Amino acid sequence: MFQPEILFGVGVGLLFVALIYGMIQYKTRNRANDRLTEAATKALYDDPERFPEKRQALERDVERS
C-alpha cells in the first residue's frame, strides 16, 4: 500500500538538493561582472532604443574582465 508520508522525505531531499545547488552557484559567480551588470541595466532603462548600440561595448567589457 502507498504511504503518503514517503512524499515528505522526497520533498526534503529535493529542497536539500536545491539549497546545495544555490550555494554552489553563489560561490562560483564572477563578482567582476557586477559592475558591468549594473551599467547594462542602467543603460537599458535610461534609453531602451539606443541600448543595442551600447550593448556591443558592454559585451567587449565583459570579455576583457
C-alpha positions in Angstrom: 0.0 0.0 0.0 1.2 3.5 -0.8 2.4 5.5 2.2 1.9 9.3 1.6 4.5 10.0 4.3 7.2 9.0 1.8 6.5 12.2 -0.1 7.7 14.2 2.9 11.1 12.6 2.6 11.2 13.1 -1.1 10.3 16.8 -0.7 13.0 17.3 2.0 15.6 15.7 -0.4 14.6 17.9 -3.3 14.8 21.1 -1.1 18.2 20.0 0.1 19.5 19.5 -3.4 18.1 22.9 -4.4 19.8 24.5 -1.4 23.2 22.9 -2.3 22.8 24.0 -5.9 22.1 27.6 -4.9 25.1 27.7 -2.6 27.4 26.4 -5.4 26.1 28.9 -7.9 26.6 31.8 -5.4 30.1 30.8 -4.5 31.2 30.4 -8.1 29.8 33.6 -9.5 32.1 36.1 -11.1 31.9 39.2 -9.0 33.9 41.2 -11.6 30.8 41.3 -13.7 28.6 43.0 -11.1 29.8 46.5 -12.2 29.1 45.7 -15.8 25.7 44.2 -15.0 24.7 47.4 -13.2 25.9 49.5 -16.1 24.0 47.5 -18.6 20.8 47.6 -16.5 21.1 51.4 -16.2 21.8 51.8 -19.9 18.7 49.7 -20.8 16.4 51.6 -18.5 17.7 55.0 -19.4 17.4 54.7 -23.2 15.9 51.4 -24.4 16.0 52.5 -28.1 19.8 53.1 -28.1 20.7 50.1 -25.9 21.7 47.8 -28.8 24.4 50.2 -29.7 25.7 50.3 -26.1 25.3 46.5 -25.8 28.3 45.8 -28.0 30.6 47.9 -25.9 29.4 46.3 -22.7 29.9 42.8 -24.2 33.5 43.8 -25.0 34.0 44.9 -21.4 32.7 41.5 -20.2 35.1 39.7 -22.4 38.0 41.7 -21.0 37.2 41.1 -17.4 
